[in-house]
Amino acid sequence: MDSVMLTFEGQALREEIKVFFVKSRVEPYISKPMQCYDCFRFGYTKKRCTKKELCIMCGEERHEELCKAATPKCVNCGKAHKSTDYQCEVYQLQVKINIVMAYDKIAFLEAKRLVLGASSNATAPVRSKENFPTLEHKEKQSMSQIVKSSTVKDNKGLNTRKVVSYKSDISENMNEEIQKTY
């Protein structure tokens, strides 16, 4: 079956769709790794490159004449293949990162950290139900519940209204949690 690319608004993909009475499974789009064809590094294209142009065969500065290297040398991994070879371990790593980004709906650095298995506090935590549980649903409060008013007498004996701000359970709990961590 030929592939069809559909775009959906939002973050959630449907499990399947029906088009002309045919049910099809929906999968996220996995983009091909971006590679610069000037320096042959991954993550950007020739248009954004600020590095020197390199030879696709030997990885040295680009030659005017045909490269005379007997064996190719990859700029990314240093092994004996062209810098654009799909079998390159660095290219394969980029593919894995793109797969994790597509399926987990996460940013590049977080996906890279997951693929490499390195832990770093500099990146955002993995989005999961454990790290980001669903908040409890409470009934909406009226404005009178949010802001308490009390009637007091001023120095002339007249009734005036004094506004006292309302502290929610959430803000009190947050203050307790902050004090526990510091």
Secondary structure as the mmCIF struct_conf table of DSSP 4:
data_model
#
loop_
_struct_conf.conf_type_id
_struct_conf.id
_struct_conf.beg_label_comp_id
_struct_conf.beg_label_asym_id
_struct_conf.beg_label_seq_id
_struct_conf.end_label_comp_id
_struct_conf.end_label_asym_id
_struct_conf.end_label_seq_id
BEND BEND1 GLU A 9 GLN A 11
HELX_LH_PP_P HELX_LH_PP_P1 ALA A 12 ARG A 14
BEND BEND2 GLU A 15 GLU A 15
STRN STRN1 GLU A 16 VAL A 19
TURN_TY1_P TURN_TY1_P1 PHE A 20 PHE A 21
STRN STRN2 VAL A 22 ARG A 25
HELX_LH_PP_P HELX_LH_PP_P2 SER A 31 MET A 34
STRN STRN3 GLN A 35 GLN A 35
TURN_TY1_P TURN_TY1_P2 TYR A 37 CYS A 39
STRN STRN4 PHE A 42 PHE A 42
BEND BEND3 GLY A 43 TYR A 44
HELX_RH_3T_P HELX_RH_3T_P1 LYS A 46 ARG A 48
BEND BEND4 LYS A 51 LYS A 51
HELX_LH_PP_P HELX_LH_PP_P3 LYS A 52 GLU A 53
STRN STRN5 LEU A 54 LEU A 54
TURN_TY1_P TURN_TY1_P3 ILE A 56 CYS A 58
BEND BEND5 GLU A 60 GLU A 60
STRN STRN6 GLU A 61 GLU A 61
HELX_LH_PP_P HELX_LH_PP_P4 ARG A 62 HIS A 63
BEND BEND6 GLU A 64 GLU A 65
BEND BEND7 ALA A 70 THR A 71
TURN_TY1_P TURN_TY1_P4 VAL A 75 CYS A 77
BEND BEND8 LYS A 79 HIS A 81
TURN_TY1_P TURN_TY1_P5 SER A 83 THR A 84
TURN_TY1_P TURN_TY1_P6 TYR A 86 GLN A 87
HELX_RH_AL_P HELX_RH_AL_P1 GLU A 89 ASP A 104
TURN_TY1_P TURN_TY1_P7 LYS A 105 LYS A 105
HELX_RH_AL_P HELX_RH_AL_P2 PHE A 108 LEU A 116
TURN_TY1_P TURN_TY1_P8 GLY A 117 GLY A 117
TURN_TY1_P TURN_TY1_P9 ASN A 121 ALA A 122
BEND BEND9 THR A 123 THR A 123
HELX_LH_PP_P HELX_LH_PP_P5 ALA A 124 VAL A 126
TURN_TY1_P TURN_TY1_P10 LYS A 129 ASN A 131
BEND BEND10 PHE A 132 PHE A 132
HELX_LH_PP_P HELX_LH_PP_P6 PRO A 133 HIS A 137
HELX_LH_PP_P HELX_LH_PP_P7 GLU A 139 SER A 142
HELX_RH_AL_P HELX_RH_AL_P3 MET A 143 ILE A 146
STRN STRN7 VAL A 147 LYS A 153
TURN_TY1_P TURN_TY1_P11 ASN A 155 LYS A 156
BEND BEND11 GLY A 157 GLY A 157
STRN STRN8 ASN A 159 SER A 165
HELX_LH_PP_P HELX_LH_PP_P8 TYR A 166 SER A 168
HELX_RH_AL_P HELX_RH_AL_P4 ASP A 169 THR A 181
#
